[in-house]
Amino acid sequence: MQLQKASPYAPLIAATTGAPTNRLALLENLMRDEIFHSTLDWQSAEELADGARRAHDLYRSSPAYFDGLEILRRAEFRLSLLEAKLVKTRKSNDTQKIADLEIRVRLAHESVRVAREAIPRLEAFYQLT
């Protein structure tokens, strides 16, 4: 799996929250989507630090729910990459590669379906709905 390039906000989020590296992107997304409802580039350092703390508190209130959303986001991204690769490979007429990618796309669809189905159960568990 390809590693994601670290965000310029990651060091501030890590220093402010003490969160592990693998959670920084999730916290950054929470800052954008739930805390500021906007991009982060117009925030001061103090506002970013406060937003990071608030995002971390939000995450800790329902960790499995937010982990589930992150799993779904990643599964959907992987699926989109595989589907694009399959479209490209179909043009090559390489039947073995096409068959392999078709299996991988089916499995990715299944991963997305399972992840998507888990979200309402996690919402109910944390009484978010």
DSSP file (Angstrom, degrees, kcal/mol; ACC not computed):
  #  RESIDUE AA STRUCTURE BP1 BP2  ACC     N-H-->O    O-->H-N    N-H-->O    O-->H-N    TCO  KAPPA ALPHA  PHI   PSI    X-CA   Y-CA   Z-CA
    1    1 A M              0   0    0      0, 0.0     2,-0.3     0, 0.0     0, 0.0   0.000 360.0 360.0 360.0 138.8    0.0    0.0    0.0
    2    2 A Q        -     0   0    0      1,-0.1     2,-0.2     0, 0.0     0, 0.0  -0.537 360.0-123.1 -75.8 134.4    1.3    3.4   -0.9
    3    3 A L        -     0   0    0     -2,-0.3     2,-0.3     1,-0.1    -1,-0.1  -0.553  23.4-121.8 -77.7 140.9    2.1    5.7    2.0
    4    4 A Q        -     0   0    0     -2,-0.2     2,-0.2     1,-0.1    -1,-0.1  -0.623  28.5-109.3 -82.5 139.3    0.3    9.0    2.2
    5    5 A K        -     0   0    0     -2,-0.3    -1,-0.1     1,-0.1     2,-0.1  -0.472  41.5-105.4 -67.1 135.9    2.4   12.1    2.3
    6    6 A A        -     0   0    0     -2,-0.2    -1,-0.1     1,-0.1    -3,-0.0  -0.354  33.4-120.0 -65.5 140.2    2.3   13.8    5.7
    7    7 A S    >   -     0   0    0      1,-0.1     3,-1.1    -3,-0.1    -1,-0.1  -0.424  16.5-120.4 -74.9 152.5    0.3   16.9    5.9
    8    8 A P  T 3  S+     0   0    0      0, 0.0     4,-0.3     0, 0.0    -1,-0.1   0.702 115.9  57.1 -66.1 -16.3    1.9   20.2    6.9
    9    9 A Y  T 3> S+     0   0    0      1,-0.2     4,-2.5     2,-0.1     3,-0.3   0.636  82.6  88.1 -85.7 -15.1   -0.6   20.2    9.8
   10   10 A A  H <> S+     0   0    0     -3,-1.1     4,-3.0     1,-0.2     5,-0.2   0.882  84.2  51.4 -55.6 -46.3    0.5   16.8   11.1
   11   11 A P  H  > S+     0   0    0      0, 0.0     4,-2.6     0, 0.0    -1,-0.2   0.911 112.8  45.8 -60.6 -40.2    3.3   18.1   13.4
   12   12 A L  H  > S+     0   0    0     -4,-0.3     4,-2.5    -3,-0.3     5,-0.2   0.926 114.3  48.0 -66.6 -43.7    1.0   20.6   15.1
   13   13 A I  H  X S+     0   0    0     -4,-2.5     4,-2.5     2,-0.2     6,-0.5   0.922 114.2  47.0 -62.9 -43.6   -1.8   18.0   15.5
   14   14 A A  H  X S+     0   0    0     -4,-3.0     4,-2.6    -5,-0.2    -2,-0.2   0.931 114.3  46.3 -63.2 -46.2    0.6   15.5   16.9
   15   15 A A  H  < S+     0   0    0     -4,-2.6    -1,-0.2    -5,-0.2    -2,-0.2   0.875 117.1  44.4 -65.5 -36.9    2.2   18.0   19.3
   16   16 A T  H  < S+     0   0    0     -4,-2.5    -2,-0.2    -5,-0.2    -1,-0.2   0.879 128.4  23.2 -76.1 -38.5   -1.2   19.3   20.5
   17   17 A T  H  < S-     0   0    0     -4,-2.5    -3,-0.2    -5,-0.2    -2,-0.2   0.722  85.5-134.6-103.7 -24.7   -3.0   16.0   20.9
   18   18 A G     <  +     0   0    0     -4,-2.6    -4,-0.1    -5,-0.4    -3,-0.1   0.630  50.9 158.2  73.1  12.7   -0.3   13.4   21.4
   19   19 A A        -     0   0    0     -6,-0.5    -1,-0.2    -5,-0.1    -2,-0.1  -0.336  47.3 -99.6 -69.2 150.5   -2.2   11.2   18.9
   20   20 A P    >>  -     0   0    0      0, 0.0     3,-2.0     0, 0.0     4,-0.6  -0.301  33.5-108.2 -67.9 157.7   -0.3    8.4   17.1
   21   21 A T  G >4 S+     0   0    0      1,-0.3     3,-1.1     2,-0.2     4,-0.5   0.844 116.4  60.7 -55.1 -39.0    0.9    9.1   13.6
   22   22 A N  G 34 S+     0   0    0      1,-0.2    -1,-0.3     2,-0.1     4,-0.2   0.584 105.9  48.2 -70.9  -7.2   -1.7    6.8   12.0
   23   23 A R  G <> S+     0   0    0     -3,-2.0     4,-2.3     2,-0.1    -1,-0.2   0.499  85.7  88.7-105.5  -7.4   -4.5    8.9   13.5
   24   24 A L  H <X S+     0   0    0     -3,-1.1     4,-2.5    -4,-0.6     5,-0.2   0.886  86.9  49.6 -63.8 -41.2   -3.3   12.3   12.4
   25   25 A A  H  > S+     0   0    0     -4,-0.5     4,-2.4     2,-0.2    -1,-0.2   0.902 110.8  51.1 -64.8 -39.8   -5.0   12.3    9.0
   26   26 A L  H  > S+     0   0    0     -4,-0.2     4,-2.2     2,-0.2    -2,-0.2   0.928 111.2  47.5 -61.9 -45.1   -8.3   11.3   10.6
   27   27 A L  H  X S+     0   0    0     -4,-2.3     4,-2.3     1,-0.2    -2,-0.2   0.893 110.3  52.7 -64.0 -39.4   -8.0   14.1   13.1
   28   28 A E  H  X S+     0   0    0     -4,-2.5     4,-2.1     2,-0.2    -1,-0.2   0.912 109.0  49.5 -62.2 -41.8   -7.2   16.6   10.3
   29   29 A N  H  X S+     0   0    0     -4,-2.4     4,-3.2     1,-0.2     5,-0.3   0.897 109.7  51.4 -63.9 -39.4  -10.3   15.5    8.4
   30   30 A L  H  X>S+     0   0    0     -4,-2.2     4,-2.5     1,-0.2     5,-1.8   0.887 107.1  54.1 -63.6 -37.8  -12.4   15.9   11.6
   31   31 A M  I  <>S+     0   0    0     -4,-2.3     5,-3.2     3,-0.2     6,-0.5   0.938 115.4  39.3 -60.7 -45.2  -10.9   19.4   11.9
   32   32 A R  I  <>S+     0   0    0     -4,-2.1     6,-1.3     3,-0.2     5,-0.5   0.948 126.8  32.8 -67.0 -49.5  -12.0   20.3    8.4
   33   33 A D  I  <5S+     0   0    0     -4,-3.2    -3,-0.2     4,-0.2    -2,-0.2   0.851 133.4  18.1 -83.3 -36.9  -15.4   18.5    8.4
   34   34 A E  I  <5S+     0   0    0     -4,-2.5    -3,-0.2    -5,-0.3    -2,-0.1   0.751 127.6  36.7-110.1 -30.6  -16.7   18.7   11.9
   35   35 A I  I   <S+     0   0    0     -5,-1.8    -3,-0.2    -4,-0.2    -4,-0.2   0.939 133.4  11.7 -92.1 -56.6  -14.8   21.5   13.7
   36   36 A F  I   <S-     0   0    0     -5,-3.2    -4,-0.2    -6,-0.2    -3,-0.1   0.664  78.2-145.9 -98.1 -18.9  -14.2   24.3   11.2
   37   37 A H  S   <S+     0   0    0     -5,-0.5     2,-0.3    -6,-0.5    -4,-0.2   0.897  76.0  63.7  51.3  42.0  -16.5   23.1    8.3
   38   38 A S  S    S-     0   0    0     -6,-1.3    -1,-0.2    -7,-0.3    -2,-0.2  -0.949  99.2 -60.2-169.0 179.4  -13.9   24.6    6.1
   39   39 A T        -     0   0    0     -2,-0.3     3,-0.2    -3,-0.1     0, 0.0  -0.298  41.2-133.0 -70.2 167.7  -10.3   24.4    4.9
   40   40 A L  S >  S+     0   0    0      1,-0.1     3,-1.8     2,-0.1    -1,-0.1   0.565  82.9  90.9-100.5 -10.2   -7.6   24.9    7.5
   41   41 A D  T 3  S+     0   0    0      1,-0.3    -1,-0.1     0, 0.0    -2,-0.0   0.659  84.3  53.1 -68.3 -15.2   -5.3   27.3    5.7
   42   42 A W  T 3  S+     0   0    0     -3,-0.2    -1,-0.3     2,-0.1     2,-0.2   0.449  88.0 102.6 -96.9   0.4   -7.0   30.4    7.1
   43   43 A Q  S <  S-     0   0    0     -3,-1.8     2,-0.1     1,-0.1    -3,-0.0  -0.566  71.1-124.1 -83.3 144.2   -6.7   29.3   10.8
   44   44 A S     >  -     0   0    0     -2,-0.2     4,-2.7     1,-0.1     5,-0.2  -0.345  32.4-103.1 -74.3 167.9   -4.1   30.8   13.1
   45   45 A A  H  > S+     0   0    0      1,-0.2     4,-2.4     2,-0.2     5,-0.2   0.885 124.3  50.6 -60.1 -39.3   -1.8   28.4   14.9
   46   46 A E  H  > S+     0   0    0      2,-0.2     4,-2.4     1,-0.2    -1,-0.2   0.907 110.9  47.8 -66.7 -41.5   -3.8   28.9   18.1
   47   47 A E  H  > S+     0   0    0      2,-0.2     4,-2.8     1,-0.2    -2,-0.2   0.899 111.7  50.7 -66.1 -39.6   -7.0   28.1   16.3
   48   48 A L  H  X S+     0   0    0     -4,-2.7     4,-2.6     2,-0.2    -2,-0.2   0.920 110.6  49.0 -62.6 -43.4   -5.5   25.1   14.7
   49   49 A A  H  X S+     0   0    0     -4,-2.4     4,-2.2     2,-0.2    -2,-0.2   0.919 113.0  47.0 -63.2 -43.2   -4.3   23.8   18.0
   50   50 A D  H  X S+     0   0    0     -4,-2.4     4,-2.4     1,-0.2    -2,-0.2   0.918 112.6  50.1 -63.7 -42.8   -7.7   24.4   19.6
   51   51 A G  H  X S+     0   0    0     -4,-2.8     4,-2.7     1,-0.2    -2,-0.2   0.879 108.7  52.5 -62.3 -38.5   -9.3   22.6   16.6
   52   52 A A  H  X S+     0   0    0     -4,-2.6     4,-2.5     2,-0.2    -1,-0.2   0.914 110.1  48.0 -63.8 -43.2   -6.9   19.7   17.0
   53   53 A R  H  X S+     0   0    0     -4,-2.2     4,-2.5     2,-0.2    -2,-0.2   0.920 113.4  47.7 -63.1 -43.0   -7.8   19.3   20.6
   54   54 A R  H  X S+     0   0    0     -4,-2.4     4,-2.4     2,-0.2    -2,-0.2   0.902 112.2  49.2 -65.7 -41.2  -11.5   19.5   19.8
   55   55 A A  H  X S+     0   0    0     -4,-2.7     4,-2.8     2,-0.2    -1,-0.2   0.900 111.3  50.1 -63.8 -40.3  -11.2   17.0   17.0
   56   56 A H  H  X S+     0   0    0     -4,-2.5     4,-2.6     2,-0.2    -2,-0.2   0.909 110.8  48.9 -65.7 -41.5   -9.2   14.6   19.3
   57   57 A D  H  X S+     0   0    0     -4,-2.5     4,-1.2     2,-0.2    -2,-0.2   0.912 111.7  49.8 -62.3 -41.8  -11.9   14.9   22.0
   58   58 A L  H >X S+     0   0    0     -4,-2.4     4,-0.8     2,-0.2     3,-0.6   0.939 110.9  49.2 -62.1 -47.0  -14.6   14.2   19.4
   59   59 A Y  H >< S+     0   0    0     -4,-2.8     3,-1.3     1,-0.2     7,-0.3   0.935 109.5  51.7 -56.6 -47.8  -12.7   11.2   18.2
   60   60 A R  H 3< S+     0   0    0     -4,-2.6    -1,-0.2     1,-0.3    -2,-0.2   0.722 100.9  63.2 -66.3 -20.1  -12.3    9.9   21.7
   61   61 A S  H << S+     0   0    0     -4,-1.2    -1,-0.3    -3,-0.6    -2,-0.2   0.778 127.6   7.5 -72.9 -24.9  -16.0   10.2   22.3
   62   62 A S  S <X S+     0   0    0     -3,-1.3     4,-2.1    -4,-0.8     3,-0.3  -0.372  74.1 163.3-152.3  62.8  -16.7    7.6   19.5
   63   63 A P  H  > S+     0   0    0      0, 0.0     4,-2.6     0, 0.0     5,-0.2   0.879  76.5  49.4 -61.2 -42.2  -13.5    6.0   18.4
   64   64 A A  H  > S+     0   0    0      1,-0.2     4,-2.4     2,-0.2     5,-0.1   0.879 110.5  52.8 -65.9 -35.1  -14.9    2.9   16.7
   65   65 A Y  H  > S+     0   0    0     -3,-0.3     4,-2.2     2,-0.2    -1,-0.2   0.956 113.3  41.6 -62.4 -50.8  -17.4    5.1   14.7
   66   66 A F  H  X S+     0   0    0     -4,-2.1     4,-1.9    -7,-0.3    -2,-0.2   0.853 114.2  52.2 -69.6 -33.7  -14.6    7.5   13.4
   67   67 A D  H  X S+     0   0    0     -4,-2.6     4,-2.6    -5,-0.3    -1,-0.2   0.903 108.7  52.3 -64.0 -39.8  -12.3    4.5   12.7
   68   68 A G  H  X S+     0   0    0     -4,-2.4     4,-2.4    -5,-0.2    -2,-0.2   0.902 108.1  49.9 -62.7 -41.5  -15.2    2.9   10.8
   69   69 A L  H  X S+     0   0    0     -4,-2.2     4,-2.5     2,-0.2    -1,-0.2   0.887 111.3  49.6 -63.0 -38.4  -15.6    6.1    8.7
   70   70 A E  H  X S+     0   0    0     -4,-1.9     4,-2.5     2,-0.2    -2,-0.2   0.901 109.6  50.8 -68.1 -40.5  -11.9    6.1    8.0
   71   71 A I  H  X S+     0   0    0     -4,-2.6     4,-2.5     2,-0.2    -2,-0.2   0.923 111.9  48.1 -61.4 -43.8  -12.0    2.5    7.0
   72   72 A L  H  X S+     0   0    0     -4,-2.4     4,-2.6     2,-0.2     5,-0.2   0.923 110.4  51.3 -62.5 -44.8  -14.9    3.2    4.6
   73   73 A R  H  X S+     0   0    0     -4,-2.5     4,-2.0     1,-0.2    -2,-0.2   0.921 113.4  44.6 -59.2 -45.3  -13.1    6.3    3.2
   74   74 A R  H  X S+     0   0    0     -4,-2.5     4,-2.8     2,-0.2    -1,-0.2   0.885 112.0  52.1 -68.0 -38.7  -10.0    4.2    2.5
   75   75 A A  H  X S+     0   0    0     -4,-2.5     4,-2.4    -5,-0.2    -2,-0.2   0.909 110.4  48.5 -64.7 -41.2  -11.9    1.3    1.0
   76   76 A E  H  X S+     0   0    0     -4,-2.6     4,-2.2     2,-0.2    -1,-0.2   0.893 111.8  49.8 -65.4 -38.6  -13.8    3.6   -1.3
   77   77 A F  H  X S+     0   0    0     -4,-2.0     4,-2.1    -5,-0.2    -2,-0.2   0.940 111.3  48.2 -64.8 -46.7  -10.5    5.2   -2.4
   78   78 A R  H  X S+     0   0    0     -4,-2.8     4,-2.5     1,-0.2    -2,-0.2   0.903 110.7  52.4 -59.3 -41.8   -8.9    1.8   -3.0
   79   79 A L  H  X S+     0   0    0     -4,-2.4     4,-2.7     1,-0.2    -1,-0.2   0.920 107.6  50.9 -61.0 -44.4  -12.0    0.7   -5.0
   80   80 A S  H  X S+     0   0    0     -4,-2.2     4,-2.0     1,-0.2    -1,-0.2   0.890 111.0  49.0 -63.4 -37.8  -11.8    3.8   -7.2
   81   81 A L  H  X S+     0   0    0     -4,-2.1     4,-2.2     2,-0.2    -1,-0.2   0.925 112.6  47.2 -65.4 -44.1   -8.1    3.1   -7.9
   82   82 A L  H  X S+     0   0    0     -4,-2.5     4,-2.5     2,-0.2    -2,-0.2   0.895 110.9  51.4 -65.6 -40.0   -8.8   -0.5   -8.8
   83   83 A E  H  X S+     0   0    0     -4,-2.7     4,-2.2     2,-0.2    -1,-0.2   0.908 110.8  48.5 -63.9 -40.6  -11.7    0.4  -11.1
   84   84 A A  H  X S+     0   0    0     -4,-2.0     4,-2.0    -5,-0.2    -1,-0.2   0.903 111.9  49.5 -64.6 -40.3   -9.6    2.9  -12.9
   85   85 A K  H  X S+     0   0    0     -4,-2.2     4,-2.7     1,-0.2    -2,-0.2   0.883 109.4  52.2 -65.7 -38.2   -6.8    0.3  -13.3
   86   86 A L  H  X S+     0   0    0     -4,-2.5     4,-2.5     2,-0.2    -2,-0.2   0.918 107.7  51.2 -64.6 -43.4   -9.3   -2.2  -14.6
   87   87 A V  H  X S+     0   0    0     -4,-2.2     4,-0.8     1,-0.2    -2,-0.2   0.928 113.8  44.9 -58.6 -45.1  -10.6    0.2  -17.2
   88   88 A K  H >< S+     0   0    0     -4,-2.0     3,-0.7     1,-0.2     4,-0.5   0.908 113.0  50.3 -65.4 -42.6   -7.0    0.8  -18.4
   89   89 A T  H >X>S+     0   0    0     -4,-2.7     3,-1.4     1,-0.2     5,-0.8   0.844 100.0  64.1 -68.5 -33.5   -6.1   -2.8  -18.4
   90   90 A R  H ><5S+     0   0    0     -4,-2.5     3,-0.6     1,-0.3    -1,-0.2   0.819  96.8  58.8 -59.7 -29.0   -9.2   -3.8  -20.4
   91   91 A K  T <<5S+     0   0    0     -4,-0.8    -1,-0.3    -3,-0.7    -2,-0.2   0.730 100.1  57.1 -71.1 -21.8   -7.8   -1.8  -23.2
   92   92 A S  T <45S-     0   0    0     -3,-1.4    -1,-0.2    -4,-0.5    -2,-0.2   0.655  97.6-138.8 -83.2 -15.8   -4.6   -4.0  -23.2
   93   93 A N  T <<5 +     0   0    0     -4,-0.7     2,-1.2    -3,-0.6    -3,-0.1   0.714  48.0 151.5  62.5  22.6   -6.6   -7.2  -23.8
   94   94 A D     >< -     0   0    0     -5,-0.8     4,-2.6     1,-0.2    -1,-0.2  -0.719  27.8-167.8 -83.5  95.9   -4.4   -9.0  -21.2
   95   95 A T  H  > S+     0   0    0     -2,-1.2     4,-2.5     1,-0.2    -1,-0.2   0.817  80.6  52.7 -60.9 -34.9   -7.0  -11.5  -20.1
   96   96 A Q  H  > S+     0   0    0      2,-0.2     4,-2.2     1,-0.2    -1,-0.2   0.936 112.9  43.4 -67.1 -45.6   -5.0  -12.8  -17.1
   97   97 A K  H  > S+     0   0    0      2,-0.2     4,-2.7     1,-0.2     5,-0.2   0.895 114.0  52.0 -65.8 -39.4   -4.5   -9.2  -15.7
   98   98 A I  H  X S+     0   0    0     -4,-2.6     4,-2.6     2,-0.2    -2,-0.2   0.938 110.3  47.8 -62.0 -46.5   -8.1   -8.4  -16.4
   99   99 A A  H  X S+     0   0    0     -4,-2.5     4,-1.9     2,-0.2    -2,-0.2   0.910 112.5  49.5 -61.2 -43.0   -9.3  -11.5  -14.6
  100  100 A D  H  X S+     0   0    0     -4,-2.2     4,-2.3     1,-0.2    -2,-0.2   0.932 112.9  46.3 -61.4 -46.9   -7.1  -10.7  -11.6
  101  101 A L  H  X S+     0   0    0     -4,-2.7     4,-2.8     1,-0.2    -2,-0.2   0.863 107.7  56.9 -67.6 -35.2   -8.3   -7.1  -11.4
  102  102 A E  H  X S+     0   0    0     -4,-2.6     4,-2.3     2,-0.2    -1,-0.2   0.911 109.0  46.9 -61.6 -40.6  -11.9   -8.1  -11.8
  103  103 A I  H  X S+     0   0    0     -4,-1.9     4,-2.5     2,-0.2    -2,-0.2   0.932 112.7  49.0 -64.0 -46.1  -11.5  -10.3   -8.7
  104  104 A R  H  X S+     0   0    0     -4,-2.3     4,-2.2     1,-0.2    -2,-0.2   0.878 110.8  50.5 -62.7 -37.9   -9.8   -7.5   -6.8
  105  105 A V  H  X S+     0   0    0     -4,-2.8     4,-2.7     2,-0.2    -1,-0.2   0.915 109.8  50.4 -66.2 -42.8  -12.5   -5.1   -7.8
  106  106 A R  H  X S+     0   0    0     -4,-2.3     4,-2.1     1,-0.2    -2,-0.2   0.924 112.2  47.4 -60.5 -43.7  -15.2   -7.5   -6.6
  107  107 A L  H  X S+     0   0    0     -4,-2.5     4,-2.3     1,-0.2    -1,-0.2   0.888 111.3  51.0 -64.3 -38.5  -13.4   -7.9   -3.3
  108  108 A A  H  X S+     0   0    0     -4,-2.2     4,-2.4     2,-0.2    -2,-0.2   0.896 108.1  52.3 -66.2 -39.6  -13.0   -4.1   -3.0
  109  109 A H  H  X S+     0   0    0     -4,-2.7     4,-2.6     1,-0.2    -1,-0.2   0.917 109.7  50.0 -59.6 -42.3  -16.7   -3.7   -3.6
  110  110 A E  H  X S+     0   0    0     -4,-2.1     4,-2.6     2,-0.2     5,-0.2   0.902 108.8  51.6 -63.7 -41.3  -17.4   -6.2   -0.8
  111  111 A S  H  X S+     0   0    0     -4,-2.3     4,-2.4     2,-0.2    -1,-0.2   0.914 111.3  47.6 -61.3 -43.1  -15.1   -4.3    1.5
  112  112 A V  H  X S+     0   0    0     -4,-2.4     4,-2.9   -37,-0.2     5,-0.2   0.930 111.8  50.5 -63.6 -45.0  -16.9   -1.0    0.8
  113  113 A R  H  X S+     0   0    0     -4,-2.6     4,-2.4     1,-0.2    -2,-0.2   0.934 112.7  45.4 -59.3 -47.4  -20.3   -2.7    1.3
  114  114 A V  H  X S+     0   0    0     -4,-2.6     4,-1.3     1,-0.2    -1,-0.2   0.913 114.7  47.9 -64.7 -43.0  -19.3   -4.2    4.7
  115  115 A A  H  X S+     0   0    0     -4,-2.4     4,-0.9    -5,-0.2     3,-0.3   0.912 112.3  49.5 -63.8 -41.8  -17.7   -1.0    5.9
  116  116 A R  H >< S+     0   0    0     -4,-2.9     3,-0.6     1,-0.2    -2,-0.2   0.890 108.9  52.4 -65.4 -39.2  -20.7    1.1    4.8
  117  117 A E  H 3X S+     0   0    0     -4,-2.4     4,-0.7     1,-0.2    -1,-0.2   0.774 103.7  58.8 -68.2 -25.2  -23.1   -1.3    6.6
  118  118 A A  H 3X S+     0   0    0     -4,-1.3     4,-2.4    -3,-0.3    -1,-0.2   0.791  88.9  74.4 -73.9 -27.3  -21.1   -1.0    9.8
  119  119 A I  H <X S+     0   0    0     -4,-0.9     4,-2.7    -3,-0.6     5,-0.2   0.913  94.5  47.5 -59.1 -49.3  -21.6    2.8   10.1
  120  120 A P  H  > S+     0   0    0      0, 0.0     4,-2.3     0, 0.0    -1,-0.2   0.881 112.6  50.8 -60.9 -35.0  -25.3    2.8   11.2
  121  121 A R  H  X S+     0   0    0     -4,-0.7     4,-2.4     2,-0.2    -2,-0.2   0.898 111.4  47.5 -67.1 -38.8  -24.5    0.1   13.8
  122  122 A L  H  X S+     0   0    0     -4,-2.4     4,-2.2     2,-0.2    -1,-0.2   0.891 110.3  52.4 -68.4 -38.6  -21.7    2.2   15.1
  123  123 A E  H  <>S+     0   0    0     -4,-2.7     5,-3.0    -5,-0.2     6,-0.5   0.929 111.6  46.8 -59.8 -44.8  -23.9    5.3   15.2
  124  124 A A  H ><5S+     0   0    0     -4,-2.3     3,-0.9     3,-0.2    -2,-0.2   0.904 109.2  54.3 -64.8 -41.4  -26.5    3.4   17.2
  125  125 A F  H 3<5S+     0   0    0     -4,-2.4    -1,-0.2     1,-0.3    -2,-0.2   0.919 116.9  36.6 -58.6 -44.5  -23.8    2.0   19.6
  126  126 A Y  T 3<5S-     0   0    0     -4,-2.2    -1,-0.3    -5,-0.1    -2,-0.2   0.376 110.5-124.1 -89.9   4.7  -22.6    5.6   20.3
  127  127 A Q  T < 5 +     0   0    0     -3,-0.9    -3,-0.2    -4,-0.3    -4,-0.1   0.915  62.0 145.4  52.8  48.8  -26.1    6.9   20.1
  128  128 A L      <       0   0    0     -5,-3.0    -4,-0.2     1,-0.2    -1,-0.1   0.601 360.0 360.0 -89.8 -13.5  -25.1    9.4   17.5
  129  129 A T              0   0    0     -6,-0.5    -1,-0.2    -9,-0.1    -5,-0.1   0.440 360.0 360.0-102.9 360.0  -28.4    9.3   15.6
